[in-house]
Structures are given as structure tokens and as C-alpha cells.
């Protein structure tokens, strides 16, 4: 299944956001050290499903230092940062324009996983091709 950029359900959008955070932090971690640890998105996965809005705030705040390192890095790292900002802004704007309740902490359903895995797959495929 391919990423459906026009799909605008709440669960699908949250899944895409979590995948974006995970892949971005993973790139930053892999670039800066040989340390292999879980990303914040991976560690907070279960909590995110239960309370997406509250958990997203924690993930977004924890991601900031990694985004700053990418912005100060080489051209590829800066491209990853720009891609994060662009996709994140696009997804956040869909919440607003469609009237979906971003602030709701209602539990996510199975469609979340579809958005998560499709977005992750698309991001990893993009990073494997020359920019």
C-alpha cells in the first residue's frame, strides 16, 4: 500500500506525524553517533496511541535538539530538516482545514498504523535515493 497524501482522517494523520518524527530523529541519531537507542517516538508509541495530542507535545519538544543539529549539519542533513518542517506543516494544516480536533486525546484506531507504516516507508524510500 502506498502513502495516501490526500487521506485526511485523524488517525491516519497522527500516524504520519509519528512516523515523520521517528525517521527524522533516527537519521539524526545515526549521523551523530554509533549509539543505537530507541527514538522518542518509538519509546512513546503505546502512550501516543492512548493520548496522541499530549504525547505529541512531548515528542515535538524532545525532537527540537535533533532538528537543530540537522539544521547546522551538512547539505543532506539540512534537507532532512527542511523535509521534516514541510511535511509537518502540511499535516498540521490538514487538521485545521478539515476541522479535525487536533486537541483531542481520544484513543487512536487501527488506521493510525496504516498512516504510520505508509509514511515511514515513503520517508525511508526517499532517503535511499539521491536528493
N, CA, C and O atoms as CSV, one atom per row, in Angstrom:
chain,resi,resn,atom,element,x,y,z
A,1,UNK,N,N,0.839,-1.172,0.000
A,1,UNK,CA,C,0.000,0.000,0.000
A,1,UNK,C,C,0.888,1.241,0.000
A,1,UNK,O,O,1.906,1.284,0.691
A,2,UNK,N,N,0.510,2.216,-0.754
A,2,UNK,CA,C,1.271,3.455,-0.876
A,2,UNK,C,C,0.707,4.530,0.048
A,2,UNK,O,O,-0.444,4.464,0.479
A,3,UNK,N,N,1.538,5.507,0.337
A,3,UNK,CA,C,1.121,6.647,1.143
A,3,UNK,C,C,0.028,7.411,0.406
A,3,UNK,O,O,0.167,7.726,-0.776
A,4,UNK,N,N,-1.057,7.705,1.111
A,4,UNK,CA,C,-2.169,8.460,0.544
A,4,UNK,C,C,-2.135,9.867,1.126
A,4,UNK,O,O,-2.675,10.122,2.203
A,5,UNK,N,N,-1.496,10.773,0.401
A,5,UNK,CA,C,-1.329,12.139,0.906
A,5,UNK,C,C,-2.647,12.882,1.043
A,5,UNK,O,O,-2.754,13.809,1.846
A,6,UNK,N,N,-3.651,12.488,0.273
A,6,UNK,CA,C,-4.938,13.172,0.349
A,6,UNK,C,C,-5.851,12.598,1.443
A,6,UNK,O,O,-6.906,13.164,1.727
A,7,UNK,N,N,-5.460,11.512,2.035
A,7,UNK,CA,C,-6.257,10.900,3.109
A,7,UNK,C,C,-6.182,11.796,4.342
A,7,UNK,O,O,-5.091,12.107,4.819
A,8,UNK,N,N,-7.318,12.203,4.848
A,8,UNK,CA,C,-7.335,13.229,5.888
A,8,UNK,C,C,-8.038,12.801,7.170
A,8,UNK,O,O,-8.579,13.646,7.883
A,9,UNK,N,N,-8.042,11.521,7.471
A,9,UNK,CA,C,-8.657,11.106,8.734
A,9,UNK,C,C,-7.698,11.404,9.889
A,9,UNK,O,O,-6.479,11.411,9.718
A,10,UNK,N,N,-8.256,11.641,11.027
A,10,UNK,CA,C,-7.478,11.987,12.217
A,10,UNK,C,C,-6.425,10.923,12.531
A,10,UNK,O,O,-5.259,11.254,12.743
A,11,UNK,N,N,-6.822,9.660,12.564
A,11,UNK,CA,C,-5.899,8.584,12.920
A,11,UNK,C,C,-4.758,8.461,11.911
A,11,UNK,O,O,-3.601,8.281,12.293
A,12,UNK,N,N,-5.085,8.556,10.635
A,12,UNK,CA,C,-4.075,8.458,9.581
A,12,UNK,C,C,-3.067,9.601,9.705
A,12,UNK,O,O,-1.863,9.381,9.569
A,13,UNK,N,N,-3.546,10.812,9.962
A,13,UNK,CA,C,-2.651,11.962,10.106
A,13,UNK,C,C,-1.731,11.806,11.308
A,13,UNK,O,O,-0.538,12.096,11.219
A,14,UNK,N,N,-2.275,11.352,12.423
A,14,UNK,CA,C,-1.435,11.135,13.607
A,14,UNK,C,C,-0.367,10.081,13.319
A,14,UNK,O,O,0.778,10.226,13.748
A,15,UNK,N,N,-0.731,9.033,12.603
A,15,UNK,CA,C,0.247,8.006,12.246
A,15,UNK,C,C,1.372,8.572,11.397
A,15,UNK,O,O,2.543,8.253,11.602
A,16,UNK,N,N,1.005,9.412,10.446
A,16,UNK,CA,C,2.015,10.045,9.591
A,16,UNK,C,C,2.945,10.933,10.407
A,16,UNK,O,O,4.157,10.921,10.193
A,17,UNK,N,N,2.389,11.705,11.341
A,17,UNK,CA,C,3.223,12.582,12.168
A,17,UNK,C,C,4.215,11.781,13.016
A,17,UNK,O,O,5.387,12.146,13.114
A,18,UNK,N,N,3.750,10.702,13.620
A,18,UNK,CA,C,4.641,9.902,14.449
A,18,UNK,C,C,5.766,9.294,13.616
A,18,UNK,O,O,6.917,9.271,14.053
A,19,UNK,N,N,5.448,8.807,12.436
A,19,UNK,CA,C,6.475,8.238,11.559
A,19,UNK,C,C,7.497,9.296,11.163
A,19,UNK,O,O,8.697,9.025,11.130
A,20,UNK,N,N,7.027,10.487,10.866
A,20,UNK,CA,C,7.909,11.581,10.493
A,20,UNK,C,C,8.891,11.893,11.621
A,20,UNK,O,O,10.086,12.058,11.375
A,21,UNK,N,N,8.400,11.973,12.840
A,21,UNK,CA,C,9.259,12.244,13.990
A,21,UNK,C,C,10.275,11.118,14.187
A,21,UNK,O,O,11.453,11.374,14.437
A,22,UNK,N,N,9.819,9.890,14.075
A,22,UNK,CA,C,10.705,8.739,14.283
A,22,UNK,C,C,11.839,8.711,13.265
A,22,UNK,O,O,13.005,8.573,13.635
A,23,UNK,N,N,11.505,8.840,11.993
A,23,UNK,CA,C,12.512,8.749,10.933
A,23,UNK,C,C,13.499,9.913,11.023
A,23,UNK,O,O,14.698,9.734,10.804
A,24,UNK,N,N,12.999,11.086,11.341
A,24,UNK,CA,C,13.875,12.253,11.445
A,24,UNK,C,C,14.857,12.097,12.602
A,24,UNK,O,O,16.053,12.338,12.440
A,25,UNK,N,N,14.357,11.697,13.762
A,25,UNK,CA,C,15.247,11.501,14.904
A,25,UNK,C,C,16.222,10.363,14.646
A,25,UNK,O,O,17.393,10.457,15.014
A,26,UNK,N,N,15.759,9.296,14.021
A,26,UNK,CA,C,16.643,8.162,13.721
A,26,UNK,C,C,17.801,8.610,12.830
A,26,UNK,O,O,18.946,8.222,13.062
A,27,UNK,N,N,17.513,9.418,11.818
A,27,UNK,CA,C,18.566,9.916,10.937
A,27,UNK,C,C,19.588,10.716,11.743
A,27,UNK,O,O,20.794,10.536,11.575
A,28,UNK,N,N,19.108,11.592,12.611
A,28,UNK,CA,C,19.997,12.422,13.422
A,28,UNK,C,C,20.841,11.561,14.365
A,28,UNK,O,O,22.042,11.793,14.503
A,29,UNK,N,N,20.234,10.586,15.005
A,29,UNK,CA,C,20.974,9.705,15.913
A,29,UNK,C,C,22.038,8.910,15.166
A,29,UNK,O,O,23.175,8.803,15.625
A,30,UNK,N,N,21.672,8.359,14.025
A,30,UNK,CA,C,22.624,7.555,13.250
A,30,UNK,C,C,23.782,8.406,12.742
A,30,UNK,O,O,24.910,7.926,12.634
A,31,UNK,N,N,23.506,9.646,12.437
A,31,UNK,CA,C,24.529,10.539,11.909
A,31,UNK,C,C,25.509,10.987,12.988
A,31,UNK,O,O,26.700,11.128,12.712
A,32,UNK,N,N,25.036,11.213,14.204
A,32,UNK,CA,C,25.889,11.797,15.234
A,32,UNK,C,C,26.690,10.777,16.035
A,32,UNK,O,O,27.724,11.119,16.610
A,33,UNK,N,N,26.231,9.537,16.081
A,33,UNK,CA,C,26.981,8.567,16.889
A,33,UNK,C,C,26.633,7.145,16.488
A,33,UNK,O,O,25.680,6.880,15.754
A,34,UNK,N,N,27.440,6.263,16.998
A,34,UNK,CA,C,27.197,4.841,16.758
A,34,UNK,C,C,26.216,4.274,17.779
A,34,UNK,O,O,25.863,3.096,17.721
A,35,UNK,N,N,25.785,5.106,18.703
A,35,UNK,CA,C,24.843,4.672,19.732
A,35,UNK,C,C,23.532,4.238,19.087
A,35,UNK,O,O,22.936,4.982,18.308
A,36,UNK,N,N,23.100,3.056,19.413
A,36,UNK,CA,C,21.836,2.544,18.889
A,36,UNK,C,C,20.830,2.508,20.022
A,36,UNK,O,O,20.852,1.603,20.856
A,37,UNK,N,N,19.955,3.486,20.047
A,37,UNK,CA,C,18.909,3.523,21.059
A,37,UNK,C,C,17.588,3.837,20.382
A,37,UNK,O,O,17.549,4.277,19.233
A,38,UNK,N,N,16.536,3.612,21.093
A,38,UNK,CA,C,15.209,3.896,20.569
A,38,UNK,C,C,15.001,5.399,20.466
A,38,UNK,O,O,15.523,6.167,21.275
A,39,UNK,N,N,14.241,5.806,19.472
A,39,UNK,CA,C,13.866,7.213,19.363
A,39,UNK,C,C,12.765,7.505,20.371
A,39,UNK,O,O,12.163,6.587,20.928
A,40,UNK,N,N,12.506,8.781,20.600
A,40,UNK,CA,C,11.410,9.169,21.489
A,40,UNK,C,C,10.077,8.656,20.945
A,40,UNK,O,O,9.224,8.211,21.712
A,41,UNK,N,N,9.900,8.716,19.641
A,41,UNK,CA,C,8.657,8.222,19.033
A,41,UNK,C,C,8.479,6.725,19.282
A,41,UNK,O,O,7.370,6.268,19.559
A,42,UNK,N,N,9.555,5.969,19.186
A,42,UNK,CA,C,9.475,4.529,19.440
A,42,UNK,C,C,9.166,4.238,20.907
A,42,UNK,O,O,8.347,3.373,21.215
A,43,UNK,N,N,9.821,4.959,21.801
A,43,UNK,CA,C,9.611,4.729,23.230
A,43,UNK,C,C,8.211,5.128,23.683
A,43,UNK,O,O,7.664,4.524,24.606
A,44,UNK,N,N,7.627,6.141,23.042
A,44,UNK,CA,C,6.318,6.648,23.456
A,44,UNK,C,C,5.173,6.144,22.570
A,44,UNK,O,O,4.068,6.683,22.618
A,45,UNK,N,N,5.431,5.132,21.778
A,45,UNK,CA,C,4.461,4.630,20.807
A,45,UNK,C,C,3.123,4.260,21.453
A,45,UNK,O,O,2.073,4.731,21.016
A,46,UNK,N,N,3.157,3.433,22.476
A,46,UNK,CA,C,1.917,2.970,23.115
A,46,UNK,C,C,1.175,4.146,23.749
A,46,UNK,O,O,-0.041,4.267,23.604
A,47,UNK,N,N,1.898,4.999,24.443
A,47,UNK,CA,C,1.273,6.174,25.053
A,47,UNK,C,C,0.672,7.086,23.981
A,47,UNK,O,O,-0.385,7.682,24.188
A,48,UNK,N,N,1.345,7.190,22.844
A,48,UNK,CA,C,0.864,8.027,21.743
A,48,UNK,C,C,-0.497,7.536,21.253
A,48,UNK,O,O,-1.388,8.342,20.984
A,49,UNK,N,N,-0.659,6.232,21.136
A,49,UNK,CA,C,-1.941,5.667,20.706
A,49,UNK,C,C,-3.042,6.019,21.702
A,49,UNK,O,O,-4.177,6.287,21.308
A,50,UNK,N,N,-2.713,6.017,22.972
A,50,UNK,CA,C,-3.706,6.301,24.019
A,50,UNK,C,C,-4.025,7.797,24.149
A,50,UNK,O,O,-5.173,8.162,24.402
A,51,UNK,N,N,-3.026,8.656,23.979
A,51,UNK,CA,C,-3.192,10.109,24.152
A,51,UNK,C,C,-2.334,10.847,23.124
A,51,UNK,O,O,-1.264,11.353,23.464
A,52,UNK,N,N,-2.786,10.912,21.881
A,52,UNK,CA,C,-1.929,11.459,20.829
A,52,UNK,C,C,-1.545,12.925,20.995
A,52,UNK,O,O,-0.382,13.270,20.786
A,53,UNK,N,N,-2.458,13.780,21.356
A,53,UNK,CA,C,-2.151,15.208,21.426
A,53,UNK,C,C,-1.143,15.513,22.535
A,53,UNK,O,O,-0.155,16.208,22.301
A,54,UNK,N,N,-1.387,15.003,23.722
A,54,UNK,CA,C,-0.490,15.239,24.845
A,54,UNK,C,C,0.895,14.647,24.571
A,54,UNK,O,O,1.913,15.279,24.855
A,55,UNK,N,N,0.924,13.460,24.031
A,55,UNK,CA,C,2.194,12.792,23.766
A,55,UNK,C,C,2.939,13.480,22.629
A,55,UNK,O,O,4.168,13.551,22.649
A,56,UNK,N,N,2.206,13.989,21.638
A,56,UNK,CA,C,2.859,14.684,20.533
A,56,UNK,C,C,3.636,15.894,21.043
A,56,UNK,O,O,4.734,16.165,20.558
A,57,UNK,N,N,3.099,16.611,21.992
A,57,UNK,CA,C,3.806,17.760,22.555
A,57,UNK,C,C,5.148,17.310,23.133
A,57,UNK,O,O,6.163,17.970,22.910
A,58,UNK,N,N,5.170,16.214,23.861
A,58,UNK,CA,C,6.421,15.686,24.429
A,58,UNK,C,C,7.401,15.279,23.330
A,58,UNK,O,O,8.594,15.568,23.418
A,59,UNK,N,N,6.899,14.616,22.309
A,59,UNK,CA,C,7.765,14.171,21.212
A,59,UNK,C,C,8.329,15.379,20.460
A,59,UNK,O,O,9.522,15.433,20.159
A,60,UNK,N,N,7.474,16.329,20.166
A,60,UNK,CA,C,7.908,17.530,19.430
A,60,UNK,C,C,8.987,18.288,20.215
A,60,UNK,O,O,9.980,18.726,19.635
A,61,UNK,N,N,8.801,18.441,21.507
A,61,UNK,CA,C,9.797,19.138,22.325
A,61,UNK,C,C,11.114,18.360,22.393
A,61,UNK,O,O,12.191,18.953,22.329
A,62,UNK,N,N,11.028,17.048,22.521
A,62,UNK,CA,C,12.236,16.220,22.575
A,62,UNK,C,C,12.960,16.183,21.231
A,62,UNK,O,O,14.170,15.961,21.183
A,63,UNK,N,N,12.240,16.393,20.161
A,63,UNK,CA,C,12.819,16.349,18.816
A,63,UNK,C,C,13.592,17.621,18.471
A,63,UNK,O,O,14.463,17.592,17.603
A,64,UNK,N,N,13.291,18.727,19.131
A,64,UNK,CA,C,13.904,20.025,18.802
A,64,UNK,C,C,15.432,19.997,18.747
A,64,UNK,O,O,15.994,20.497,17.772
A,65,UNK,N,N,16.135,19.442,19.737
A,65,UNK,CA,C,17.611,19.427,19.641
A,65,UNK,C,C,18.117,18.662,18.413
A,65,UNK,O,O,19.126,19.042,17.818
A,66,UNK,N,N,17.428,17.599,18.037
A,66,UNK,CA,C,17.834,16.837,16.861
A,66,UNK,C,C,17.606,17.645,15.590
A,66,UNK,O,O,18.427,17.614,14.674
A,67,UNK,N,N,16.495,18.364,15.538
A,67,UNK,CA,C,16.222,19.226,14.390
A,67,UNK,C,C,17.252,20.342,14.290
A,67,UNK,O,O,17.678,20.697,13.191
A,68,UNK,N,N,17.653,20.896,15.424
A,68,UNK,CA,C,18.675,21.944,15.430
A,68,UNK,C,C,20.012,21.410,14.903
A,68,UNK,O,O,20.701,22.094,14.146
A,69,UNK,N,N,20.370,20.199,15.302
A,69,UNK,CA,C,21.614,19.595,14.806
A,69,UNK,C,C,21.556,19.371,13.298
A,69,UNK,O,O,22.540,19.582,12.589
A,70,UNK,N,N,20.393,18.943,12.821
A,70,UNK,CA,C,20.247,18.746,11.377
A,70,UNK,C,C,20.385,20.077,10.634
A,70,UNK,O,O,21.020,20.144,9.582
A,71,UNK,N,N,19.793,21.123,11.182
A,71,UNK,CA,C,19.846,22.433,10.535
A,71,UNK,C,C,21.273,22.958,10.449
A,71,UNK,O,O,21.611,23.704,9.530
A,72,UNK,N,N,22.113,22.565,11.412
A,72,UNK,CA,C,23.501,23.025,11.434
A,72,UNK,C,C,24.444,22.051,10.714
A,72,UNK,O,O,25.652,22.283,10.654
A,73,UNK,N,N,23.898,20.980,10.179
A,73,UNK,CA,C,24.726,19.948,9.565
A,73,UNK,C,C,25.037,20.193,8.104
A,73,UNK,O,O,24.927,21.310,7.598
A,74,UNK,N,N,25.426,19.124,7.446
A,74,UNK,CA,C,25.754,19.202,6.023
A,74,UNK,C,C,24.490,19.390,5.182
A,74,UNK,O,O,23.384,19.479,5.715
A,75,UNK,N,N,24.669,19.448,3.883
A,75,UNK,CA,C,23.548,19.741,2.980
A,75,UNK,C,C,22.441,18.685,3.073
A,75,UNK,O,O,21.258,19.023,3.037
A,76,UNK,N,N,22.820,17.422,3.190
A,76,UNK,CA,C,21.805,16.369,3.288
A,76,UNK,C,C,21.019,16.500,4.596
A,76,UNK,O,O,19.796,16.362,4.605
A,77,UNK,N,N,21.725,16.768,5.696
A,77,UNK,CA,C,21.059,16.934,6.990
A,77,UNK,C,C,20.102,18.124,6.950
A,77,UNK,O,O,18.989,18.046,7.468
A,78,UNK,N,N,20.532,19.213,6.340
A,78,UNK,CA,C,19.661,20.382,6.214
A,78,UNK,C,C,18.433,20.052,5.371
A,78,UNK,O,O,17.340,20.552,5.638
A,79,UNK,N,N,18.613,19.206,4.351
A,79,UNK,CA,C,17.483,18.772,3.530
A,79,UNK,C,C,16.487,17.941,4.323
A,79,UNK,O,O,15.276,18.074,4.143
A,80,UNK,N,N,17.000,17.081,5.204
A,80,UNK,CA,C,16.131,16.273,6.071
A,80,UNK,C,C,15.328,17.200,6.979
A,80,UNK,O,O,14.129,16.998,7.169
A,81,UNK,N,N,15.979,18.205,7.534
A,81,UNK,CA,C,15.295,19.174,8.407
A,81,UNK,C,C,14.202,19.914,7.633
A,81,UNK,O,O,13.086,20.069,8.127
A,82,UNK,N,N,14.520,20.363,6.436
A,82,UNK,CA,C,13.530,21.075,5.623
A,82,UNK,C,C,12.362,20.172,5.276
A,82,UNK,O,O,11.210,20.608,5.275
A,83,UNK,N,N,12.658,18.908,4.979
A,83,UNK,CA,C,11.590,17.952,4.672
A,83,UNK,C,C,10.693,17.744,5.885
A,83,UNK,O,O,9.471,17.693,5.752
A,84,UNK,N,N,11.305,17.623,7.089
A,84,UNK,CA,C,10.511,17.492,8.310
A,84,UNK,C,C,9.571,18.686,8.463
A,84,UNK,O,O,8.372,18.518,8.685
A,85,UNK,N,N,10.120,19.879,8.342
A,85,UNK,CA,C,9.312,21.091,8.506
A,85,UNK,C,C,8.176,21.154,7.487
A,85,UNK,O,O,7.041,21.483,7.832
A,86,UNK,N,N,8.485,20.840,6.246
A,86,UNK,CA,C,7.474,20.906,5.184
A,86,UNK,C,C,6.343,19.917,5.428
A,86,UNK,O,O,5.170,20.288,5.382
A,87,UNK,N,N,6.688,18.670,5.685
A,87,UNK,CA,C,5.657,17.640,5.881
A,87,UNK,C,C,4.872,17.905,7.161
A,87,UNK,O,O,3.648,17.773,7.178
A,88,UNK,N,N,5.562,18.274,8.222
A,88,UNK,CA,C,4.886,18.574,9.485
A,88,UNK,C,C,3.888,19.713,9.309
A,88,UNK,O,O,2.753,19.627,9.778
A,89,UNK,N,N,4.305,20.767,8.640
A,89,UNK,CA,C,3.402,21.900,8.393
A,89,UNK,C,C,2.197,21.477,7.560
A,89,UNK,O,O,1.070,21.890,7.833
A,90,UNK,N,N,2.440,20.650,6.541
A,90,UNK,CA,C,1.341,20.175,5.696
A,90,UNK,C,C,0.331,19.378,6.515
A,90,UNK,O,O,-0.876,19.587,6.393
A,91,UNK,N,N,0.821,18.474,7.343
A,91,UNK,CA,C,-0.069,17.626,8.139
A,91,UNK,C,C,-0.835,18.447,9.173
A,91,UNK,O,O,-2.032,18.241,9.367
A,92,UNK,N,N,-0.160,19.360,9.824
A,92,UNK,CA,C,-0.842,20.207,10.814
A,92,UNK,C,C,-1.924,21.052,10.153
A,92,UNK,O,O,-2.984,21.269,10.739
A,93,UNK,N,N,-1.668,21.526,8.947
A,93,UNK,CA,C,-2.671,22.355,8.272
A,93,UNK,C,C,-3.903,21.542,7.888
A,93,UNK,O,O,-5.001,22.092,7.812
A,94,UNK,N,N,-3.740,20.247,7.645
A,94,UNK,CA,C,-4.899,19.409,7.322
A,94,UNK,C,C,-5.819,19.301,8.530
A,94,UNK,O,O,-7.041,19.338,8.387
A,95,UNK,N,N,-5.243,19.168,9.711
A,95,UNK,CA,C,-6.074,19.162,10.921
A,95,UNK,C,C,-6.941,20.412,10.958
A,95,UNK,O,O,-8.140,20.334,11.224
A,96,UNK,N,N,-6.341,21.549,10.696
A,96,UNK,CA,C,-7.059,22.819,10.789
A,96,UNK,C,C,-8.104,22.970,9.682
A,96,UNK,O,O,-9.253,23.313,9.959
A,97,UNK,N,N,-7.714,22.719,8.437
A,97,UNK,CA,C,-8.623,22.976,7.319
A,97,UNK,C,C,-9.778,21.985,7.255
A,97,UNK,O,O,-10.834,22.308,6.711
A,98,UNK,N,N,-9.597,20.783,7.799
A,98,UNK,CA,C,-10.673,19.787,7.758
A,98,UNK,C,C,-11.546,19.834,9.013
A,98,UNK,O,O,-12.569,19.153,9.085
A,99,UNK,N,N,-11.149,20.625,9.983
A,99,UNK,CA,C,-11.934,20.722,11.213
A,99,UNK,C,C,-11.728,19.560,12.165
A,99,UNK,O,O,-12.483,19.409,13.125
A,100,UNK,N,N,-10.712,18.728,11.916
A,100,UNK,CA,C,-10.427,17.627,12.838
A,100,UNK,C,C,-9.929,18.196,14.157
A,100,UNK,O,O,-9.244,19.219,14.183
A,101,UNK,N,N,-10.269,17.540,15.231
A,101,UNK,CA,C,-9.908,18.035,16.549
A,101,UNK,C,C,-8.494,17.592,16.914
A,101,UNK,O,O,-8.286,16.500,17.443
A,102,UNK,N,N,-7.548,18.444,16.628
A,102,UNK,CA,C,-6.145,18.175,16.940
A,102,UNK,C,C,-5.954,17.995,18.443
A,102,UNK,O,O,-5.148,17.169,18.872
A,103,UNK,N,N,-6.692,18.767,19.246
A,103,UNK,CA,C,-6.525,18.754,20.698
A,103,UNK,C,C,-7.148,17.547,21.383
A,103,UNK,O,O,-6.971,17.367,22.588
A,104,UNK,N,N,-7.860,16.733,20.653
A,104,UNK,CA,C,-8.497,15.571,21.260
A,104,UNK,C,C,-7.456,14.523,21.642
A,104,UNK,O,O,-6.548,14.221,20.868
A,105,UNK,N,N,-7.600,13.983,22.829
A,105,UNK,CA,C,-6.735,12.897,23.264
A,105,UNK,C,C,-7.446,11.551,23.132
A,105,UNK,O,O,-7.060,10.576,23.779
A,106,UNK,N,N,-8.480,11.498,22.298
A,106,UNK,CA,C,-9.184,10.237,22.079
A,106,UNK,C,C,-8.225,9.201,21.512
A,106,UNK,O,O,-7.368,9.511,20.684
A,107,UNK,N,N,-8.383,7.984,21.967
A,107,UNK,CA,C,-7.525,6.874,21.539
A,107,UNK,C,C,-7.560,6.722,20.025
A,107,UNK,O,O,-8.600,6.910,19.393
A,108,UNK,N,N,-6.409,6.378,19.451
A,108,UNK,CA,C,-6.315,6.164,18.007
A,108,UNK,C,C,-6.736,4.741,17.656
A,108,UNK,O,O,-6.521,3.810,18.432
A,109,UNK,N,N,-7.329,4.588,16.496
A,109,UNK,CA,C,-7.730,3.283,15.997
A,109,UNK,C,C,-6.695,2.705,15.048
A,109,UNK,O,O,-5.601,3.248,14.898
A,110,UNK,N,N,-7.047,1.614,14.419
A,110,UNK,CA,C,-6.132,0.881,13.546
A,110,UNK,C,C,-5.641,1.656,12.338
A,110,UNK,O,O,-4.562,1.370,11.819
A,111,UNK,N,N,-6.411,2.630,11.881
A,111,UNK,CA,C,-5.990,3.413,10.719
A,111,UNK,C,C,-4.698,4.186,11.008
A,111,UNK,O,O,-3.959,4.544,10.090
A,112,UNK,N,N,-4.442,4.433,12.276
A,112,UNK,CA,C,-3.197,5.070,12.701
A,112,UNK,C,C,-2.001,4.266,12.192
A,112,UNK,O,O,-1.042,4.835,11.669
A,113,UNK,N,N,-2.063,2.951,12.345
A,113,UNK,CA,C,-0.949,2.099,11.913
A,113,UNK,C,C,-0.729,2.178,10.411
A,113,UNK,O,O,0.409,2.140,9.943
A,114,UNK,N,N,-1.792,2.286,9.669
A,114,UNK,CA,C,-1.674,2.409,8.219
A,114,UNK,C,C,-0.926,3.695,7.853
A,114,UNK,O,O,-0.005,3.668,7.036
A,115,UNK,N,N,-1.319,4.807,8.451
A,115,UNK,CA,C,-0.630,6.071,8.193
A,115,UNK,C,C,0.820,6.019,8.633
A,115,UNK,O,O,1.704,6.513,7.933
A,116,UNK,N,N,1.066,5.425,9.785
A,116,UNK,CA,C,2.418,5.313,10.334
A,116,UNK,C,C,3.338,4.527,9.393
A,116,UNK,O,O,4.417,4.996,9.031
A,117,UNK,N,N,2.904,3.347,9.011
A,117,UNK,CA,C,3.774,2.491,8.193
A,117,UNK,C,C,3.926,3.007,6.761
A,117,UNK,O,O,5.006,2.906,6.179
A,118,UNK,N,N,2.870,3.551,6.203
A,118,UNK,CA,C,2.975,4.106,4.847
A,118,UNK,C,C,3.895,5.325,4.823
A,118,UNK,O,O,4.699,5.472,3.902
A,119,UNK,N,N,3.789,6.191,5.816
A,119,UNK,CA,C,4.665,7.368,5.857
A,119,UNK,C,C,6.105,6.958,6.093
A,119,UNK,O,O,7.010,7.497,5.455
A,120,UNK,N,N,6.335,6.025,6.986
A,120,UNK,CA,C,7.707,5.559,7.244
A,120,UNK,C,C,8.329,4.972,5.990
A,120,UNK,O,O,9.478,5.256,5.652
A,121,UNK,N,N,7.561,4.165,5.324
A,121,UNK,CA,C,8.054,3.544,4.091
A,121,UNK,C,C,8.422,4.605,3.057
A,121,UNK,O,O,9.468,4.519,2.414
A,122,UNK,N,N,7.565,5.593,2.904
A,122,UNK,CA,C,7.824,6.663,1.933
A,122,UNK,C,C,9.065,7.468,2.314
A,122,UNK,O,O,9.857,7.828,1.443
A,123,UNK,N,N,9.242,7.751,3.592
A,123,UNK,CA,C,10.408,8.526,4.031
A,123,UNK,C,C,11.697,7.744,3.846
A,123,UNK,O,O,12.698,8.301,3.395
A,124,UNK,N,N,11.690,6.475,4.185
A,124,UNK,CA,C,12.900,5.673,4.010
A,124,UNK,C,C,13.218,5.481,2.530
A,124,UNK,O,O,14.389,5.482,2.150
A,125,UNK,N,N,12.218,5.319,1.704
A,125,UNK,CA,C,12.450,5.196,0.259
A,125,UNK,C,C,13.061,6.474,-0.281
A,125,UNK,O,O,13.952,6.425,-1.129
A,126,UNK,N,N,12.594,7.619,0.198
A,126,UNK,CA,C,13.117,8.921,-0.237
A,126,UNK,C,C,14.564,9.097,0.195
A,126,UNK,O,O,15.374,9.633,-0.561
A,127,UNK,N,N,14.905,8.645,1.420
A,127,UNK,CA,C,16.267,8.843,1.923
A,127,UNK,C,C,17.259,7.913,1.235
A,127,UNK,O,O,18.462,8.170,1.268
A,128,UNK,N,N,16.781,6.837,0.613
A,128,UNK,CA,C,17.678,5.919,-0.078
A,128,UNK,C,C,18.001,6.371,-1.486
A,128,UNK,O,O,18.923,5.844,-2.110
A,129,UNK,N,N,17.263,7.334,-1.995
A,129,UNK,CA,C,17.526,7.849,-3.335
A,129,UNK,C,C,18.311,9.142,-3.222
A,129,UNK,O,O,18.168,9.863,-2.234
A,130,UNK,N,N,19.140,9.451,-4.214
A,130,UNK,CA,C,19.892,10.708,-4.169
A,130,UNK,C,C,18.951,11.896,-4.115
A,130,UNK,O,O,17.904,11.896,-4.762
A,131,UNK,N,N,19.322,12.908,-3.343
A,131,UNK,CA,C,18.471,14.087,-3.178
A,131,UNK,C,C,18.614,15.036,-4.332
A,131,UNK,O,O,17.967,16.083,-4.354
